């Protein structure tokens, strides 16, 4: 399996601006094939041409991660927020074109819970159906735009504490199949799958050809191999469905377990993590190679 392996930019810094382009060479030197950038906001002042040159100079590919919120939510009952979600996803496609990326992944529906400071709310069956319908309608309106631009939007299920729209692979499959456009696929993240799936390998097999991006994360968001994930079994499932797409790592659980520390929040690195990153990518590559030899 020759899947490109990448790392999210949040491993090093957030937000990512033009002063951080030098990190591309570091990412390449660590052994990664691509970097996963959060879709830049206008205030990030990231020049697209300059960024593309820096990526090319470092020999790195690029995947984008969408940053939706309550003001740009295709699932919202508020027409302004719903239009904001449509407009944002269209902008993501334009940004991907400017930066030379093909895949834009994330919780594209835009209904965050914990990171928006709001708890899960009970909904009536009618409200649930309406939220689902708005999600499908919104994605159906932008998926053809992505496809026409040579891009693909990757819908990511999140765990129950981070969203109440799409939490499982089965729910994502339902949305993708209802939209029925090659401009929309699935992004699976093992961190979330560990909480919501009965079997991660079975969920991967169910996703099948719909899978366009994969995030290989430990159950505690630490470095691969330091948690309870069965990486050989997970990667074998990827091999069984013939997945050849990108595999990215997000091991930004810092080495800090102080009592009362909000570990759900992003924190900047405070130690040299290079050796742990090299070990993590080595484990994932070894599992990919093992899966290839056992096919």
C-alpha positions as CSV (number, residue, x, y, z in Angstrom):
1,X,0.0,0.0,0.0
2,X,1.6,3.2,-1.2
3,X,-0.7,5.6,0.6
4,X,0.8,9.1,1.2
5,X,1.1,9.8,4.9
6,X,0.7,13.3,6.2
7,X,0.5,15.4,9.4
8,X,-1.9,18.2,10.4
9,X,-0.3,21.6,10.7
10,X,-1.9,22.0,14.2
11,X,0.8,19.6,15.3
12,X,3.2,22.5,15.2
13,X,1.2,25.8,15.2
14,X,-2.2,27.4,15.1
15,X,-3.1,29.6,13.3
16,X,-0.9,28.9,10.3
17,X,0.4,32.0,8.6
18,X,3.0,33.0,6.0
19,X,5.7,33.1,8.8
20,X,5.3,29.3,9.2
21,X,6.0,28.2,5.6
22,X,9.4,27.1,6.7
23,X,7.7,24.2,8.5
24,X,7.0,22.5,5.2
25,X,10.7,21.4,5.0
26,X,10.6,20.1,8.5
27,X,7.5,18.1,7.8
28,X,9.2,16.6,4.7
29,X,12.4,15.9,6.7
30,X,10.3,14.0,9.3
31,X,9.2,11.6,6.5
32,X,5.8,12.9,5.7
33,X,4.4,13.1,2.1
34,X,1.8,15.9,2.7
35,X,0.6,18.4,5.2
36,X,-3.1,18.9,6.2
37,X,-3.8,22.6,6.6
38,X,-6.9,24.2,8.1
39,X,-8.6,26.1,5.3
40,X,-7.0,29.5,5.8
41,X,-9.2,32.4,6.9
42,X,-8.7,35.8,5.3
43,X,-7.1,37.1,8.5
44,X,-4.4,34.4,8.2
45,X,-2.9,36.4,5.3
46,X,-1.7,33.2,3.5
47,X,-0.7,34.0,0.0
48,X,-1.8,31.1,-2.2
49,X,1.0,31.4,-4.9
50,X,3.7,31.7,-2.2
51,X,2.3,28.8,-0.3
52,X,2.2,26.6,-3.4
53,X,5.8,27.4,-4.2
54,X,6.8,26.5,-0.6
55,X,5.0,23.2,-0.9
56,X,6.6,22.4,-4.2
57,X,10.0,23.4,-2.9
58,X,9.6,21.0,0.0
59,X,8.1,18.2,-2.1
60,X,4.9,18.1,-0.1
61,X,1.3,17.4,-1.1
62,X,-1.7,19.2,0.5
63,X,-5.0,18.3,2.1
64,X,-7.4,20.9,3.5
65,X,-9.5,20.7,6.6
66,X,-12.7,22.8,6.7
67,X,-13.5,25.1,9.7
68,X,-17.2,25.3,10.0
69,X,-19.1,26.9,12.9
70,X,-22.6,27.9,13.9
71,X,-22.6,30.9,11.6
72,X,-21.8,28.7,8.6
73,X,-23.9,25.6,9.1
74,X,-25.8,24.0,6.3
75,X,-27.8,22.1,8.9
76,X,-29.1,25.2,10.7
77,X,-32.7,26.3,10.8
78,X,-31.5,29.9,10.5
79,X,-31.5,30.8,6.7
80,X,-28.6,33.2,7.2
81,X,-26.4,30.5,8.9
82,X,-27.4,28.0,6.3
83,X,-26.4,30.3,3.4
84,X,-23.2,31.1,5.3
85,X,-22.5,27.3,5.3
86,X,-23.0,27.1,1.6
87,X,-20.9,30.1,0.9
88,X,-18.1,28.8,3.1
89,X,-18.0,25.4,1.4
90,X,-17.9,27.2,-2.0
91,X,-15.0,29.3,-0.7
92,X,-13.2,26.2,0.5
93,X,-13.4,24.8,-3.1
94,X,-11.9,28.1,-4.4
95,X,-9.2,28.0,-1.8
96,X,-8.4,24.4,-2.7
97,X,-8.0,25.5,-6.3
98,X,-5.7,28.3,-5.3
99,X,-3.5,26.1,-3.1
100,X,-3.5,23.1,-5.4
101,X,-5.3,20.7,-3.0
102,X,-7.9,18.2,-4.1
103,X,-9.5,17.1,-0.8
104,X,-11.4,19.3,1.6
105,X,-12.4,17.3,4.7
106,X,-14.1,17.9,8.0
107,X,-17.5,18.1,9.7
108,X,-18.9,20.0,6.7
109,X,-22.4,20.3,8.2
110,X,-21.2,22.9,10.7
111,X,-22.9,22.1,13.9
112,X,-20.2,22.0,16.6
113,X,-21.1,21.2,20.2
114,X,-18.3,21.2,22.8
115,X,-16.2,23.7,20.8
116,X,-19.1,26.0,20.4
117,X,-19.7,25.8,24.1
118,X,-23.1,24.2,23.8
119,X,-24.3,20.8,25.1
120,X,-26.2,18.3,22.9
121,X,-29.9,19.2,22.7
122,X,-32.8,16.8,22.4
123,X,-34.8,17.2,19.2
124,X,-38.2,16.0,18.2
125,X,-38.4,13.5,15.4
126,X,-39.6,16.2,13.1
127,X,-36.6,18.5,13.9
128,X,-34.2,15.6,13.4
129,X,-35.6,14.9,10.0
130,X,-35.5,18.5,9.0
131,X,-31.8,18.9,10.2
132,X,-30.9,15.8,8.2
133,X,-32.7,17.0,5.1
134,X,-31.0,20.4,5.3
135,X,-27.6,18.7,5.6
136,X,-28.3,16.5,2.5
137,X,-29.6,19.5,0.5
138,X,-26.7,21.7,1.4
139,X,-24.1,19.1,0.4
140,X,-26.0,18.2,-2.7
141,X,-25.8,21.9,-3.8
142,X,-22.0,22.1,-3.4
143,X,-20.8,18.6,-4.3
144,X,-21.3,19.1,-8.1
145,X,-19.3,22.4,-7.8
146,X,-16.4,20.5,-6.1
147,X,-16.5,17.7,-8.7
148,X,-16.5,20.2,-11.6
149,X,-13.4,21.9,-10.1
150,X,-11.7,18.5,-9.7
151,X,-12.1,18.5,-6.0
152,X,-13.8,16.3,-3.5
153,X,-15.5,17.3,-0.2
154,X,-14.8,14.6,2.5
155,X,-17.6,14.4,5.2
156,X,-16.3,13.5,8.6
157,X,-18.3,11.9,11.3
158,X,-17.5,13.2,14.8
159,X,-18.2,11.7,18.2
160,X,-21.4,12.4,20.0
161,X,-19.8,15.1,22.2
162,X,-18.7,17.2,19.2
163,X,-21.7,17.0,16.9
164,X,-25.3,15.6,16.7
165,X,-25.5,15.6,12.9
166,X,-23.2,12.8,11.7
167,X,-21.5,10.7,14.3
168,X,-21.1,7.2,12.7
169,X,-19.9,5.8,9.5
170,X,-23.3,4.5,8.8
171,X,-24.8,8.0,9.1
172,X,-22.1,9.3,6.7
173,X,-22.8,6.6,4.2
174,X,-26.5,7.5,4.3
175,X,-25.7,11.2,3.5
176,X,-23.2,10.3,0.8
177,X,-25.6,7.9,-0.9
178,X,-28.4,10.3,-0.8
179,X,-26.3,13.1,-2.3
180,X,-25.0,10.6,-4.9
181,X,-22.3,12.8,-6.4
182,X,-18.6,12.1,-6.9
183,X,-17.8,15.5,-5.4
184,X,-18.6,14.1,-1.9
185,X,-16.9,11.3,-0.1
186,X,-16.2,10.2,3.4
187,X,-13.4,11.1,5.8
188,X,-12.9,8.6,8.7
189,X,-11.0,9.5,11.9
190,X,-10.1,6.6,14.2
191,X,-10.2,8.9,17.2
192,X,-14.0,9.4,16.7
193,X,-14.6,5.8,15.4
194,X,-13.1,4.4,18.6
195,X,-16.1,5.9,20.5
196,X,-18.9,5.4,18.0
197,X,-18.2,2.2,16.0
198,X,-18.8,-1.4,17.1
199,X,-15.8,-2.4,14.9
200,X,-13.4,0.1,13.2
201,X,-12.4,-2.5,10.5
202,X,-16.0,-3.3,9.8
203,X,-16.9,0.4,9.5
204,X,-14.0,0.9,7.1
205,X,-15.2,-2.0,5.0
206,X,-18.7,-0.6,5.0
207,X,-17.5,2.8,3.7
208,X,-15.7,1.0,0.9
209,X,-15.1,3.1,-2.2
210,X,-16.8,6.2,-0.6
211,X,-13.7,6.6,1.6
212,X,-11.5,9.5,0.2
213,X,-9.5,10.5,3.3
214,X,-8.4,8.7,6.4
215,X,-7.0,10.1,9.7
216,X,-5.0,7.5,11.7
217,X,-5.3,8.7,15.3
218,X,-4.9,7.0,18.6
219,X,-7.9,6.7,21.0
220,X,-6.4,9.5,23.2
221,X,-4.9,11.5,20.3
222,X,-1.4,10.6,21.3
223,X,1.3,9.3,19.0
224,X,0.4,6.1,17.0
225,X,1.3,3.1,19.0
226,X,0.9,4.7,22.4
227,X,-2.8,3.9,22.8
228,X,-5.2,0.9,22.3
229,X,-5.7,1.0,18.5
230,X,-5.2,-2.3,16.6
231,X,-3.3,-0.7,13.7
232,X,-2.6,-4.0,11.8
233,X,-6.3,-4.8,11.8
234,X,-7.3,-1.3,10.8
235,X,-4.8,-1.0,8.0
236,X,-5.8,-4.5,6.7
237,X,-9.3,-3.2,6.4
238,X,-8.1,-0.3,4.3
239,X,-6.2,-2.8,2.1
240,X,-9.3,-4.9,1.7
241,X,-11.3,-2.0,0.2
242,X,-8.4,-1.0,-2.0
243,X,-7.9,2.3,-0.3
244,X,-5.1,4.2,-1.9
245,X,-5.8,7.7,-0.6
246,X,-4.1,9.9,2.0
247,X,-3.6,8.9,5.6
248,X,-3.0,11.8,8.0
249,X,-1.9,11.9,11.6
250,X,-3.2,14.3,14.3
251,X,-1.2,13.3,17.5
252,X,-1.6,16.6,19.2
253,X,-2.3,15.3,22.7
254,X,0.6,16.9,24.5
255,X,2.7,15.2,27.2
256,X,0.9,17.1,29.9
257,X,-1.7,15.4,32.3
258,X,-2.1,18.0,35.0
259,X,-5.3,17.9,36.9
260,X,-8.0,20.4,35.7
261,X,-6.3,20.8,32.3
262,X,-8.8,21.2,29.4
263,X,-7.3,18.5,27.1
264,X,-10.1,19.1,24.6
265,X,-8.5,22.4,23.7
266,X,-5.6,22.8,21.3
267,X,-2.2,23.5,23.0
268,X,1.1,24.5,21.4
269,X,4.0,22.0,21.7
270,X,6.3,22.5,24.6
271,X,8.9,19.8,23.8
272,X,10.7,18.4,20.9
273,X,8.3,15.8,19.4
274,X,10.3,14.8,16.4
275,X,11.4,11.4,17.6
276,X,7.8,10.5,18.6
277,X,6.5,11.6,15.2
278,X,9.1,9.6,13.3
279,X,8.2,6.5,15.4
280,X,4.5,7.1,14.8
281,X,4.9,7.4,11.0
282,X,7.2,4.3,11.1
283,X,4.5,2.3,12.8
284,X,1.8,3.3,10.3
285,X,4.1,2.7,7.3
286,X,5.1,-0.8,8.7
287,X,1.4,-1.7,9.0
288,X,0.8,-0.5,5.4
289,X,3.6,-2.6,4.2
290,X,2.4,-5.6,6.2
291,X,-1.1,-5.3,4.8
292,X,0.4,-5.1,1.3
293,X,2.4,-8.3,1.7
294,X,-0.6,-10.2,3.1
295,X,-3.1,-9.3,0.4
